[in-house]
């Protein structure tokens, strides 16, 4: 399988211009600065994934916000100065959000609404035009985590329209596109896209969910005091995971997979790897990680297993997350394992 050179090992800048506590200029100006980009480069990463919400880039009526685009412009300049590439990920668009805390969000409407999609493509034309001169540095990801499996076919159509729209402006940029069910790796084979050699298949991996998101306040059904180690048996994770909604249960319930460890990741990645090989596409994991509520040594064991499989198959990846959001690499909770983690990146 081909490797995604320049986007092989990265980290997310979540919580900066997406998933922030409140819309606040001081936060945007200080949460991520050039010093952070310098630190990321010095650690040994080759890129950053930059989640951004549409409301940072445009008003509710669609009017462009120049001051919002400046954050992306500055990040690109910092990355260029310090030798990093940059993936721009539209984390939320007008009419759609994956965010489980947004309980009243209709997660289906966008995929069948022509006006919402036209606005989505208009914003992407603006982003593409802004960064058209940096095909070797800047990559694009159309939308973060399509939740519902029922919209898989509709998402293929939206993604195809995105590819056509961006390719008219940026014929040589890398486009990174994931499947449904929160970009679950098992849904990569459902992608049906107009392919070229710069289209990359994307997935996220937080398996087993009951381990990586233990005690997470935003997960429905998750007790705030629940903890479980790694590795445990499939049966232990399956039993514990019964408290979660079915759409979050994850790949541990699939039949015929190996016990937890590298073999488990090999098994759940295999259909995506085969799809990528068949279509001559690179494969990329845009998010993976373990919540800071887990025991640090368990976090490290999980990361060692998944990294070994990433490396074995040439899968690029971006850790969730650089700072805060309950997963932060530079946070105190990561301190005891950070050096050992960096040895396996």
Helices and strands as residue ranges (DSSP letters): E 9-12, H 25-30, H 34-43, E 47-53, H 54-57, H 66-81, E 85-92, G 109-112, H 114-130, E 138-141, G 149-151, H 152-167, E 175-178, G 185-190, E 199-205, H 209-212, H 234-240, G 241-243, G 246-248, G 251-253, H 262-278, E 282-288, H 296-313, E 316-319, G 332-334, H 338-344
